[in-house]
Amino acid sequence: MTGFLKIFRGFATFNIHYSGLEPSLKGWIKRIMINTAIDHLRKKSKRFMVADSFDSHFNLADETETSVDRMSYQEILEVIQRLSPVYRTVFNLYVIDGYKHEEIAKQLKISVGASKSNLSKARLNIKKMLQDADIKYYEQKIV
């Protein structure tokens, strides 16, 4: 309901970006609905477990607990916040907001290749931070 209200109230700000009205309108509506859903989840979810989401969609075979399984939504955000500003911006725009590399490149005034590279490096950094958290967790369990 909130998403539809945002769409109707925001028609004055709608601009045609693609080859025609229909693709532009579809993309604009999609972006509003996705962002509204994300906002709703952020408000309602005090503790979002990434593992629950992955298990339900991919039927993971490995049942061992990892650091991601034990992380709250807030802790995941803190890991993302530890990225450099450029990596964090590209990561958020691509993964969370759903922008394409061409759109990110235009917004940030960088090349499409730089956007792809920054996203790849952001993912590698996140992976390393999560692996480090896993090592610390298991070291604490041993002691």
Rosetta blueprint (number, residue, H / E / L):
1 M L
2 T H
3 G H
4 F H
5 L H
6 K H
7 I H
8 F H
9 R H
10 G L
11 F H
12 A H
13 T H
14 F L
15 N L
16 I L
17 H L
18 Y L
19 S L
20 G L
21 L H
22 E H
23 P H
24 S H
25 L H
26 K H
27 G H
28 W H
29 I H
30 K H
31 R H
32 I H
33 M H
34 I H
35 N H
36 T H
37 A H
38 I H
39 D H
40 H H
41 L H
42 R H
43 K H
44 K H
45 S L
46 K L
47 R L
48 F L
49 M L
50 V H
51 A H
52 D H
53 S H
54 F H
55 D H
56 S H
57 H H
58 F H
59 N L
60 L L
61 A L
62 D L
63 E L
64 T L
65 E L
66 T L
67 S L
68 V L
69 D L
70 R L
71 M L
72 S L
73 Y H
74 Q H
75 E H
76 I H
77 L H
78 E H
79 V H
80 I H
81 Q H
82 R L
83 L L
84 S L
85 P H
86 V H
87 Y H
88 R H
89 T H
90 V H
91 F H
92 N H
93 L H
94 Y H
95 V H
96 I H
97 D L
98 G L
99 Y L
100 K L
101 H H
102 E H
103 E H
104 I H
105 A H
106 K H
107 Q H
108 L H
109 K L
110 I L
111 S L
112 V H
113 G H
114 A H
115 S H
116 K H
117 S H
118 N H
119 L H
120 S H
121 K H
122 A H
123 R H
124 L H
125 N H
126 I H
127 K H
128 K H
129 M H
130 L H
131 Q H
132 D H
133 A H
134 D H
135 I H
136 K H
137 Y H
138 Y H
139 E H
140 Q H
141 K H
142 I H
143 V L
